Amino acid sequence: MTGHVIVAGTDEDDIGDALAELTTVERVDVGNRPALEEAGIHDAVAYVLTEVEQATSIAVAKDLNPDLKVVVYSRDSLPEFAKGQADLAIDPKLLDPEAVAEELLADE
């Protein structure tokens, strides 16, 4: 894999750990521009958001890396304004983190 994955938020469902089994993972508590740039968003292949309260970070991430895959992994509903920016929204009750990690990185 040429890039890495950035996981933003509290990650209560351990998607970051599942991804770390397959690739390099950078974690940020808050997905703001400075944190995303420090985590290497320009070279990342995916951005996984675990808190929908940070949905505005999706636009920031896509602005910095337009080719980025954006996955929201949360039990909460994504706000309407962010739905068109995310590639995929998954409820952890429906799909475990290992399955999501494998699917997300299948093309890498």
Biotite code that builds the C-alpha atoms (Angstrom):
import biotite.structure as struc

atoms = struc.array([
    struc.Atom([0.000, 0.000, 0.000], chain_id="A", res_id=1, res_name="MET", atom_name="CA", element="C"),
    struc.Atom([1.394, 3.379, -0.953], chain_id="A", res_id=2, res_name="THR", atom_name="CA", element="C"),
    struc.Atom([-0.627, 5.566, 1.411], chain_id="A", res_id=3, res_name="GLY", atom_name="CA", element="C"),
    struc.Atom([-1.999, 5.390, 4.875], chain_id="A", res_id=4, res_name="HIS", atom_name="CA", element="C"),
    struc.Atom([-5.344, 5.891, 6.599], chain_id="A", res_id=5, res_name="VAL", atom_name="CA", element="C"),
    struc.Atom([-6.282, 8.699, 8.961], chain_id="A", res_id=6, res_name="ILE", atom_name="CA", element="C"),
    struc.Atom([-8.815, 7.948, 11.693], chain_id="A", res_id=7, res_name="VAL", atom_name="CA", element="C"),
    struc.Atom([-10.452, 10.945, 13.359], chain_id="A", res_id=8, res_name="ALA", atom_name="CA", element="C"),
    struc.Atom([-12.499, 10.920, 16.537], chain_id="A", res_id=9, res_name="GLY", atom_name="CA", element="C"),
    struc.Atom([-12.810, 8.780, 19.637], chain_id="A", res_id=10, res_name="THR", atom_name="CA", element="C"),
    struc.Atom([-13.007, 5.473, 17.732], chain_id="A", res_id=11, res_name="ASP", atom_name="CA", element="C"),
    struc.Atom([-15.129, 3.651, 20.302], chain_id="A", res_id=12, res_name="GLU", atom_name="CA", element="C"),
    struc.Atom([-15.665, 0.756, 17.871], chain_id="A", res_id=13, res_name="ASP", atom_name="CA", element="C"),
    struc.Atom([-11.950, 0.170, 17.175], chain_id="A", res_id=14, res_name="ASP", atom_name="CA", element="C"),
    struc.Atom([-11.940, 0.677, 13.415], chain_id="A", res_id=15, res_name="ILE", atom_name="CA", element="C"),
    struc.Atom([-8.446, 2.158, 13.785], chain_id="A", res_id=16, res_name="GLY", atom_name="CA", element="C"),
    struc.Atom([-7.111, -1.034, 15.346], chain_id="A", res_id=17, res_name="ASP", atom_name="CA", element="C"),
    struc.Atom([-8.647, -3.146, 12.570], chain_id="A", res_id=18, res_name="ALA", atom_name="CA", element="C"),
    struc.Atom([-7.106, -0.886, 9.930], chain_id="A", res_id=19, res_name="LEU", atom_name="CA", element="C"),
    struc.Atom([-3.726, -0.957, 11.711], chain_id="A", res_id=20, res_name="ALA", atom_name="CA", element="C"),
    struc.Atom([-3.629, -4.714, 11.161], chain_id="A", res_id=21, res_name="GLU", atom_name="CA", element="C"),
    struc.Atom([-3.562, -4.006, 7.406], chain_id="A", res_id=22, res_name="LEU", atom_name="CA", element="C"),
    struc.Atom([-1.824, -0.662, 6.922], chain_id="A", res_id=23, res_name="THR", atom_name="CA", element="C"),
    struc.Atom([-0.342, 2.378, 8.619], chain_id="A", res_id=24, res_name="THR", atom_name="CA", element="C"),
    struc.Atom([-2.869, 4.417, 10.594], chain_id="A", res_id=25, res_name="VAL", atom_name="CA", element="C"),
    struc.Atom([-2.502, 7.989, 11.790], chain_id="A", res_id=26, res_name="GLU", atom_name="CA", element="C"),
    struc.Atom([-4.972, 9.095, 14.460], chain_id="A", res_id=27, res_name="ARG", atom_name="CA", element="C"),
    struc.Atom([-6.263, 12.584, 15.180], chain_id="A", res_id=28, res_name="VAL", atom_name="CA", element="C"),
    struc.Atom([-8.647, 13.592, 17.934], chain_id="A", res_id=29, res_name="ASP", atom_name="CA", element="C"),
    struc.Atom([-10.043, 16.505, 15.955], chain_id="A", res_id=30, res_name="VAL", atom_name="CA", element="C"),
    struc.Atom([-10.064, 16.563, 12.169], chain_id="A", res_id=31, res_name="GLY", atom_name="CA", element="C"),
    struc.Atom([-9.092, 20.181, 11.657], chain_id="A", res_id=32, res_name="ASN", atom_name="CA", element="C"),
    struc.Atom([-6.744, 21.351, 8.927], chain_id="A", res_id=33, res_name="ARG", atom_name="CA", element="C"),
    struc.Atom([-3.533, 21.522, 11.019], chain_id="A", res_id=34, res_name="PRO", atom_name="CA", element="C"),
    struc.Atom([-4.112, 18.058, 12.519], chain_id="A", res_id=35, res_name="ALA", atom_name="CA", element="C"),
    struc.Atom([-4.950, 16.532, 9.140], chain_id="A", res_id=36, res_name="LEU", atom_name="CA", element="C"),
    struc.Atom([-1.894, 18.063, 7.495], chain_id="A", res_id=37, res_name="GLU", atom_name="CA", element="C"),
    struc.Atom([0.348, 16.860, 10.324], chain_id="A", res_id=38, res_name="GLU", atom_name="CA", element="C"),
    struc.Atom([-1.142, 13.353, 9.957], chain_id="A", res_id=39, res_name="ALA", atom_name="CA", element="C"),
    struc.Atom([-0.241, 13.383, 6.255], chain_id="A", res_id=40, res_name="GLY", atom_name="CA", element="C"),
    struc.Atom([-3.640, 13.866, 4.628], chain_id="A", res_id=41, res_name="ILE", atom_name="CA", element="C"),
    struc.Atom([-2.012, 14.719, 1.288], chain_id="A", res_id=42, res_name="HIS", atom_name="CA", element="C"),
    struc.Atom([-0.661, 11.158, 0.983], chain_id="A", res_id=43, res_name="ASP", atom_name="CA", element="C"),
    struc.Atom([-3.492, 9.312, 2.708], chain_id="A", res_id=44, res_name="ALA", atom_name="CA", element="C"),
    struc.Atom([-5.700, 6.881, 0.808], chain_id="A", res_id=45, res_name="VAL", atom_name="CA", element="C"),
    struc.Atom([-8.623, 7.114, 3.233], chain_id="A", res_id=46, res_name="ALA", atom_name="CA", element="C"),
    struc.Atom([-10.106, 9.258, 5.962], chain_id="A", res_id=47, res_name="TYR", atom_name="CA", element="C"),
    struc.Atom([-12.262, 7.449, 8.522], chain_id="A", res_id=48, res_name="VAL", atom_name="CA", element="C"),
    struc.Atom([-14.415, 9.651, 10.719], chain_id="A", res_id=49, res_name="LEU", atom_name="CA", element="C"),
    struc.Atom([-15.838, 8.104, 13.879], chain_id="A", res_id=50, res_name="THR", atom_name="CA", element="C"),
    struc.Atom([-17.726, 11.137, 15.237], chain_id="A", res_id=51, res_name="GLU", atom_name="CA", element="C"),
    struc.Atom([-20.412, 12.747, 13.075], chain_id="A", res_id=52, res_name="VAL", atom_name="CA", element="C"),
    struc.Atom([-20.085, 15.887, 15.205], chain_id="A", res_id=53, res_name="GLU", atom_name="CA", element="C"),
    struc.Atom([-16.896, 16.464, 13.194], chain_id="A", res_id=54, res_name="GLN", atom_name="CA", element="C"),
    struc.Atom([-18.628, 16.148, 9.818], chain_id="A", res_id=55, res_name="ALA", atom_name="CA", element="C"),
    struc.Atom([-17.256, 19.503, 8.659], chain_id="A", res_id=56, res_name="THR", atom_name="CA", element="C"),
    struc.Atom([-13.817, 17.864, 8.667], chain_id="A", res_id=57, res_name="SER", atom_name="CA", element="C"),
    struc.Atom([-14.858, 15.832, 5.625], chain_id="A", res_id=58, res_name="ILE", atom_name="CA", element="C"),
    struc.Atom([-14.867, 18.945, 3.436], chain_id="A", res_id=59, res_name="ALA", atom_name="CA", element="C"),
    struc.Atom([-11.470, 19.964, 4.822], chain_id="A", res_id=60, res_name="VAL", atom_name="CA", element="C"),
    struc.Atom([-10.004, 16.512, 4.147], chain_id="A", res_id=61, res_name="ALA", atom_name="CA", element="C"),
    struc.Atom([-11.407, 16.385, 0.590], chain_id="A", res_id=62, res_name="LYS", atom_name="CA", element="C"),
    struc.Atom([-10.112, 19.900, -0.089], chain_id="A", res_id=63, res_name="ASP", atom_name="CA", element="C"),
    struc.Atom([-6.615, 18.803, 0.917], chain_id="A", res_id=64, res_name="LEU", atom_name="CA", element="C"),
    struc.Atom([-6.821, 15.477, -0.944], chain_id="A", res_id=65, res_name="ASN", atom_name="CA", element="C"),
    struc.Atom([-9.619, 15.260, -3.549], chain_id="A", res_id=66, res_name="PRO", atom_name="CA", element="C"),
    struc.Atom([-8.883, 11.570, -4.298], chain_id="A", res_id=67, res_name="ASP", atom_name="CA", element="C"),
    struc.Atom([-9.356, 10.550, -0.673], chain_id="A", res_id=68, res_name="LEU", atom_name="CA", element="C"),
    struc.Atom([-11.892, 7.843, 0.219], chain_id="A", res_id=69, res_name="LYS", atom_name="CA", element="C"),
    struc.Atom([-14.043, 9.093, 3.095], chain_id="A", res_id=70, res_name="VAL", atom_name="CA", element="C"),
    struc.Atom([-15.755, 6.609, 5.393], chain_id="A", res_id=71, res_name="VAL", atom_name="CA", element="C"),
    struc.Atom([-17.939, 7.547, 8.331], chain_id="A", res_id=72, res_name="VAL", atom_name="CA", element="C"),
    struc.Atom([-17.994, 4.722, 10.886], chain_id="A", res_id=73, res_name="TYR", atom_name="CA", element="C"),
    struc.Atom([-20.547, 5.754, 13.491], chain_id="A", res_id=74, res_name="SER", atom_name="CA", element="C"),
    struc.Atom([-23.873, 4.767, 15.006], chain_id="A", res_id=75, res_name="ARG", atom_name="CA", element="C"),
    struc.Atom([-25.089, 8.351, 14.558], chain_id="A", res_id=76, res_name="ASP", atom_name="CA", element="C"),
    struc.Atom([-26.586, 9.795, 11.392], chain_id="A", res_id=77, res_name="SER", atom_name="CA", element="C"),
    struc.Atom([-24.420, 11.943, 9.201], chain_id="A", res_id=78, res_name="LEU", atom_name="CA", element="C"),
    struc.Atom([-25.717, 15.525, 8.820], chain_id="A", res_id=79, res_name="PRO", atom_name="CA", element="C"),
    struc.Atom([-27.382, 16.226, 5.496], chain_id="A", res_id=80, res_name="GLU", atom_name="CA", element="C"),
    struc.Atom([-24.716, 18.720, 4.386], chain_id="A", res_id=81, res_name="PHE", atom_name="CA", element="C"),
    struc.Atom([-21.998, 16.047, 4.627], chain_id="A", res_id=82, res_name="ALA", atom_name="CA", element="C"),
    struc.Atom([-23.788, 13.102, 3.030], chain_id="A", res_id=83, res_name="LYS", atom_name="CA", element="C"),
    struc.Atom([-22.702, 14.018, -0.491], chain_id="A", res_id=84, res_name="GLY", atom_name="CA", element="C"),
    struc.Atom([-19.064, 14.347, 0.560], chain_id="A", res_id=85, res_name="GLN", atom_name="CA", element="C"),
    struc.Atom([-18.659, 10.949, 2.233], chain_id="A", res_id=86, res_name="ALA", atom_name="CA", element="C"),
    struc.Atom([-18.066, 7.909, 0.064], chain_id="A", res_id=87, res_name="ASP", atom_name="CA", element="C"),
    struc.Atom([-19.573, 5.535, 2.593], chain_id="A", res_id=88, res_name="LEU", atom_name="CA", element="C"),
    struc.Atom([-21.380, 5.711, 5.941], chain_id="A", res_id=89, res_name="ALA", atom_name="CA", element="C"),
    struc.Atom([-21.435, 2.526, 8.002], chain_id="A", res_id=90, res_name="ILE", atom_name="CA", element="C"),
    struc.Atom([-23.155, 1.746, 11.282], chain_id="A", res_id=91, res_name="ASP", atom_name="CA", element="C"),
    struc.Atom([-20.835, -0.362, 13.485], chain_id="A", res_id=92, res_name="PRO", atom_name="CA", element="C"),
    struc.Atom([-23.872, -2.390, 14.581], chain_id="A", res_id=93, res_name="LYS", atom_name="CA", element="C"),
    struc.Atom([-24.244, -3.620, 11.000], chain_id="A", res_id=94, res_name="LEU", atom_name="CA", element="C"),
    struc.Atom([-20.648, -4.331, 10.005], chain_id="A", res_id=95, res_name="LEU", atom_name="CA", element="C"),
    struc.Atom([-17.691, -5.116, 12.263], chain_id="A", res_id=96, res_name="ASP", atom_name="CA", element="C"),
    struc.Atom([-14.459, -3.105, 12.009], chain_id="A", res_id=97, res_name="PRO", atom_name="CA", element="C"),
    struc.Atom([-12.441, -5.968, 10.510], chain_id="A", res_id=98, res_name="GLU", atom_name="CA", element="C"),
    struc.Atom([-14.854, -6.352, 7.595], chain_id="A", res_id=99, res_name="ALA", atom_name="CA", element="C"),
    struc.Atom([-14.840, -2.606, 6.958], chain_id="A", res_id=100, res_name="VAL", atom_name="CA", element="C"),
    struc.Atom([-11.040, -2.473, 7.069], chain_id="A", res_id=101, res_name="ALA", atom_name="CA", element="C"),
    struc.Atom([-10.681, -5.328, 4.620], chain_id="A", res_id=102, res_name="GLU", atom_name="CA", element="C"),
    struc.Atom([-13.199, -3.838, 2.206], chain_id="A", res_id=103, res_name="GLU", atom_name="CA", element="C"),
    struc.Atom([-11.759, -0.336, 2.432], chain_id="A", res_id=104, res_name="LEU", atom_name="CA", element="C"),
    struc.Atom([-8.257, -1.550, 1.647], chain_id="A", res_id=105, res_name="LEU", atom_name="CA", element="C"),
    struc.Atom([-9.185, -4.257, -0.860], chain_id="A", res_id=106, res_name="ALA", atom_name="CA", element="C"),
    struc.Atom([-8.090, -2.141, -3.829], chain_id="A", res_id=107, res_name="ASP", atom_name="CA", element="C"),
    struc.Atom([-4.836, -0.990, -2.253], chain_id="A", res_id=108, res_name="GLU", atom_name="CA", element="C"),
])
